[in-house]
Amino acid sequence: MGSIAAMSKGELPASAASNGQLLTAYISKTNNQRSIWLLRSNKTELAGKS
């Protein structure tokens, strides 16, 4: 869940699903510097492990 909290302050979020994975990219800004982040989750992480 830490990633979701970080994304809430990001700019220009974008997501795509491919081969059972969710890819999300966003730009964050800290101290007038920008960083580009790419997050990847697979299907089991999104559904919860049984």
Distance bins in CASP14 RR format, pairs under 12 A and 6 or more apart:
PFRMAT RR
TARGET T0000
AUTHOR 0000-0000-0000
RMODE 2
METHOD distances of the structure
MODEL  1
1 7 0 0 0 0 0 1 0 0 0 0 0
1 8 0 0 0 0 0 1 0 0 0 0 0
1 41 0 0 0 0 0 1 0 0 0 0 0
1 45 0 0 0 0 0 1 0 0 0 0 0
1 48 0 0 0 0 0 1 0 0 0 0 0
2 8 0 0 0 0 1 0 0 0 0 0 0
2 9 0 0 0 0 0 1 0 0 0 0 0
2 39 0 0 0 0 0 1 0 0 0 0 0
3 9 0 0 0 0 0 1 0 0 0 0 0
3 10 0 0 0 0 0 1 0 0 0 0 0
3 13 0 0 0 0 0 1 0 0 0 0 0
3 22 0 0 0 0 0 1 0 0 0 0 0
3 24 0 0 0 0 1 0 0 0 0 0 0
3 26 0 0 0 0 0 1 0 0 0 0 0
3 28 0 0 0 0 0 1 0 0 0 0 0
3 37 0 0 0 0 1 0 0 0 0 0 0
3 38 0 0 0 0 0 1 0 0 0 0 0
3 39 1 0 1 0 0 0 0 0 0 0 0
3 40 0 0 0 0 0 1 0 0 0 0 0
3 41 0 0 0 0 1 0 0 0 0 0 0
3 45 0 0 0 0 0 1 0 0 0 0 0
3 46 0 0 0 0 0 1 0 0 0 0 0
4 10 0 0 0 0 0 1 0 0 0 0 0
4 13 0 0 0 0 0 1 0 0 0 0 0
4 22 0 0 0 0 0 1 0 0 0 0 0
4 24 0 0 0 0 1 0 0 0 0 0 0
4 26 0 0 0 0 0 1 0 0 0 0 0
4 39 0 0 0 0 1 0 0 0 0 0 0
4 41 0 0 0 0 0 1 0 0 0 0 0
4 46 0 0 0 0 0 1 0 0 0 0 0
5 28 0 0 0 0 0 1 0 0 0 0 0
6 13 0 0 0 0 0 1 0 0 0 0 0
6 24 0 0 0 0 0 1 0 0 0 0 0
6 26 0 0 0 0 1 0 0 0 0 0 0
6 27 0 0 0 0 0 1 0 0 0 0 0
6 28 1 0 0 1 0 0 0 0 0 0 0
6 30 0 0 0 0 0 1 0 0 0 0 0
6 35 0 0 0 0 0 1 0 0 0 0 0
6 37 1 0 0 1 0 0 0 0 0 0 0
6 39 0 0 0 0 1 0 0 0 0 0 0
7 13 1 0 0 1 0 0 0 0 0 0 0
7 14 0 0 0 0 0 1 0 0 0 0 0
7 15 0 0 0 0 1 0 0 0 0 0 0
7 22 0 0 0 0 0 1 0 0 0 0 0
7 24 1 0 0 1 0 0 0 0 0 0 0
7 25 0 0 0 0 1 0 0 0 0 0 0
7 26 1 0 1 0 0 0 0 0 0 0 0
7 27 0 0 0 0 0 1 0 0 0 0 0
7 28 0 0 0 0 1 0 0 0 0 0 0
7 37 0 0 0 0 1 0 0 0 0 0 0
7 38 0 0 0 0 0 1 0 0 0 0 0
7 39 1 0 0 1 0 0 0 0 0 0 0
7 41 0 0 0 0 0 1 0 0 0 0 0
8 26 0 0 0 0 1 0 0 0 0 0 0
8 28 0 0 0 0 0 1 0 0 0 0 0
9 26 0 0 0 0 1 0 0 0 0 0 0
9 27 0 0 0 0 0 1 0 0 0 0 0
9 28 1 0 0 1 0 0 0 0 0 0 0
9 29 0 0 0 0 1 0 0 0 0 0 0
9 30 0 0 0 0 1 0 0 0 0 0 0
9 35 0 0 0 0 0 1 0 0 0 0 0
9 37 0 0 0 0 0 1 0 0 0 0 0
10 24 0 0 0 0 0 1 0 0 0 0 0
10 25 0 0 0 0 0 1 0 0 0 0 0
10 26 1 0 1 0 0 0 0 0 0 0 0
10 27 1 0 0 1 0 0 0 0 0 0 0
10 28 1 0 1 0 0 0 0 0 0 0 0
10 29 1 0 0 1 0 0 0 0 0 0 0
10 30 0 0 0 0 0 1 0 0 0 0 0
10 34 0 0 0 0 1 0 0 0 0 0 0
10 35 0 0 0 0 1 0 0 0 0 0 0
10 36 0 0 0 0 0 1 0 0 0 0 0
10 37 0 0 0 0 1 0 0 0 0 0 0
10 39 0 0 0 0 0 1 0 0 0 0 0
11 25 0 0 0 0 0 1 0 0 0 0 0
11 26 1 0 0 1 0 0 0 0 0 0 0
11 27 1 0 1 0 0 0 0 0 0 0 0
11 28 1 0 0 1 0 0 0 0 0 0 0
11 29 1 0 0 1 0 0 0 0 0 0 0
11 30 0 0 0 0 0 1 0 0 0 0 0
11 34 0 0 0 0 1 0 0 0 0 0 0
11 35 0 0 0 0 0 1 0 0 0 0 0
11 36 0 0 0 0 0 1 0 0 0 0 0
11 37 0 0 0 0 0 1 0 0 0 0 0
12 24 0 0 0 0 0 1 0 0 0 0 0
12 25 0 0 0 0 1 0 0 0 0 0 0
12 26 1 0 0 1 0 0 0 0 0 0 0
12 27 1 0 1 0 0 0 0 0 0 0 0
12 28 0 0 0 0 0 1 0 0 0 0 0
12 29 0 0 0 0 0 1 0 0 0 0 0
12 34 0 0 0 0 0 1 0 0 0 0 0
12 36 0 0 0 0 1 0 0 0 0 0 0
12 37 0 0 0 0 0 1 0 0 0 0 0
13 23 0 0 0 0 0 1 0 0 0 0 0
13 24 1 0 0 1 0 0 0 0 0 0 0
13 25 1 0 0 1 0 0 0 0 0 0 0
13 26 1 0 1 0 0 0 0 0 0 0 0
13 27 0 0 0 0 1 0 0 0 0 0 0
13 28 0 0 0 0 0 1 0 0 0 0 0
13 36 0 0 0 0 0 1 0 0 0 0 0
13 37 0 0 0 0 1 0 0 0 0 0 0
13 38 0 0 0 0 0 1 0 0 0 0 0
13 39 0 0 0 0 0 1 0 0 0 0 0
14 22 0 0 0 0 0 1 0 0 0 0 0
14 23 0 0 0 0 1 0 0 0 0 0 0
14 24 1 0 0 1 0 0 0 0 0 0 0
14 25 1 0 1 0 0 0 0 0 0 0 0
14 26 1 0 0 1 0 0 0 0 0 0 0
14 27 0 0 0 0 1 0 0 0 0 0 0
14 36 0 0 0 0 0 1 0 0 0 0 0
14 37 0 0 0 0 0 1 0 0 0 0 0
14 38 0 0 0 0 1 0 0 0 0 0 0
14 39 0 0 0 0 0 1 0 0 0 0 0
15 21 0 0 0 0 0 1 0 0 0 0 0
15 22 1 0 0 1 0 0 0 0 0 0 0
15 23 1 0 0 1 0 0 0 0 0 0 0
15 24 1 0 1 0 0 0 0 0 0 0 0
15 25 1 0 0 1 0 0 0 0 0 0 0
15 26 0 0 0 0 1 0 0 0 0 0 0
15 38 0 0 0 0 0 1 0 0 0 0 0
15 39 0 0 0 0 1 0 0 0 0 0 0
15 40 0 0 0 0 0 1 0 0 0 0 0
15 41 0 0 0 0 1 0 0 0 0 0 0
15 46 0 0 0 0 0 1 0 0 0 0 0
16 22 1 0 0 1 0 0 0 0 0 0 0
16 23 1 0 1 0 0 0 0 0 0 0 0
16 24 0 0 0 0 1 0 0 0 0 0 0
16 25 0 0 0 0 1 0 0 0 0 0 0
16 38 0 0 0 0 0 1 0 0 0 0 0
16 39 0 0 0 0 0 1 0 0 0 0 0
16 40 0 0 0 0 0 1 0 0 0 0 0
16 41 0 0 0 0 0 1 0 0 0 0 0
17 23 1 0 0 1 0 0 0 0 0 0 0
17 24 0 0 0 0 0 1 0 0 0 0 0
17 40 0 0 0 0 0 1 0 0 0 0 0
17 41 0 0 0 0 1 0 0 0 0 0 0
17 42 0 0 0 0 0 1 0 0 0 0 0
17 43 0 0 0 0 1 0 0 0 0 0 0
17 46 0 0 0 0 1 0 0 0 0 0 0
18 24 0 0 0 0 0 1 0 0 0 0 0
18 40 0 0 0 0 1 0 0 0 0 0 0
18 41 0 0 0 0 0 1 0 0 0 0 0
18 42 0 0 0 0 0 1 0 0 0 0 0
18 43 0 0 0 0 0 1 0 0 0 0 0
19 40 0 0 0 0 0 1 0 0 0 0 0
19 42 0 0 0 0 1 0 0 0 0 0 0
19 43 0 0 0 0 1 0 0 0 0 0 0
20 40 0 0 0 0 0 1 0 0 0 0 0
20 41 0 0 0 0 1 0 0 0 0 0 0
20 42 1 0 0 1 0 0 0 0 0 0 0
20 43 1 0 1 0 0 0 0 0 0 0 0
20 44 0 0 0 0 1 0 0 0 0 0 0
20 45 0 0 0 0 0 1 0 0 0 0 0
20 46 0 0 0 0 1 0 0 0 0 0 0
20 47 0 0 0 0 0 1 0 0 0 0 0
21 38 0 0 0 0 0 1 0 0 0 0 0
21 39 0 0 0 0 0 1 0 0 0 0 0
21 40 1 0 1 0 0 0 0 0 0 0 0
21 41 1 0 0 1 0 0 0 0 0 0 0
21 42 1 0 1 0 0 0 0 0 0 0 0
21 43 1 0 0 1 0 0 0 0 0 0 0
21 44 0 0 0 0 0 1 0 0 0 0 0
21 45 0 0 0 0 1 0 0 0 0 0 0
21 46 0 0 0 0 1 0 0 0 0 0 0
22 38 0 0 0 0 0 1 0 0 0 0 0
22 39 0 0 0 0 1 0 0 0 0 0 0
22 40 1 0 0 1 0 0 0 0 0 0 0
22 41 1 0 1 0 0 0 0 0 0 0 0
22 42 0 0 0 0 1 0 0 0 0 0 0
22 43 0 0 0 0 1 0 0 0 0 0 0
22 44 0 0 0 0 0 1 0 0 0 0 0
22 45 0 0 0 0 1 0 0 0 0 0 0
22 46 1 0 0 1 0 0 0 0 0 0 0
22 47 0 0 0 0 0 1 0 0 0 0 0
23 37 0 0 0 0 0 1 0 0 0 0 0
23 38 1 0 0 1 0 0 0 0 0 0 0
23 39 1 0 0 1 0 0 0 0 0 0 0
23 40 1 0 1 0 0 0 0 0 0 0 0
23 41 0 0 0 0 1 0 0 0 0 0 0
23 42 0 0 0 0 0 1 0 0 0 0 0
23 46 0 0 0 0 0 1 0 0 0 0 0
24 36 0 0 0 0 0 1 0 0 0 0 0
24 37 0 0 0 0 1 0 0 0 0 0 0
24 38 1 0 0 1 0 0 0 0 0 0 0
24 39 1 0 1 0 0 0 0 0 0 0 0
24 40 1 0 0 1 0 0 0 0 0 0 0
24 41 1 0 0 1 0 0 0 0 0 0 0
24 46 0 0 0 0 0 1 0 0 0 0 0
25 35 0 0 0 0 0 1 0 0 0 0 0
25 36 1 0 0 1 0 0 0 0 0 0 0
25 37 1 0 0 1 0 0 0 0 0 0 0
25 38 1 0 1 0 0 0 0 0 0 0 0
25 39 1 0 0 1 0 0 0 0 0 0 0
25 40 0 0 0 0 1 0 0 0 0 0 0
26 34 0 0 0 0 0 1 0 0 0 0 0
26 35 0 0 0 0 1 0 0 0 0 0 0
26 36 1 0 0 1 0 0 0 0 0 0 0
26 37 1 0 1 0 0 0 0 0 0 0 0
26 38 0 0 0 0 1 0 0 0 0 0 0
26 39 0 0 0 0 1 0 0 0 0 0 0
27 33 0 0 0 0 0 1 0 0 0 0 0
27 34 1 0 1 0 0 0 0 0 0 0 0
27 35 1 0 0 1 0 0 0 0 0 0 0
27 36 1 0 1 0 0 0 0 0 0 0 0
27 37 1 0 0 1 0 0 0 0 0 0 0
27 38 0 0 0 0 0 1 0 0 0 0 0
28 34 1 0 0 1 0 0 0 0 0 0 0
28 35 1 0 1 0 0 0 0 0 0 0 0
28 36 0 0 0 0 1 0 0 0 0 0 0
28 37 1 0 0 1 0 0 0 0 0 0 0
28 38 0 0 0 0 0 1 0 0 0 0 0
28 39 0 0 0 0 0 1 0 0 0 0 0
29 35 1 0 0 1 0 0 0 0 0 0 0
29 36 0 0 0 0 0 1 0 0 0 0 0
29 37 0 0 0 0 0 1 0 0 0 0 0
30 37 0 0 0 0 0 1 0 0 0 0 0
39 45 0 0 0 0 0 1 0 0 0 0 0
39 46 0 0 0 0 0 1 0 0 0 0 0
40 46 0 0 0 0 0 1 0 0 0 0 0
41 47 0 0 0 0 1 0 0 0 0 0 0
41 48 0 0 0 0 0 1 0 0 0 0 0
42 48 0 0 0 0 0 1 0 0 0 0 0
42 49 0 0 0 0 0 1 0 0 0 0 0
43 49 0 0 0 0 0 1 0 0 0 0 0
44 50 0 0 0 0 1 0 0 0 0 0 0
END
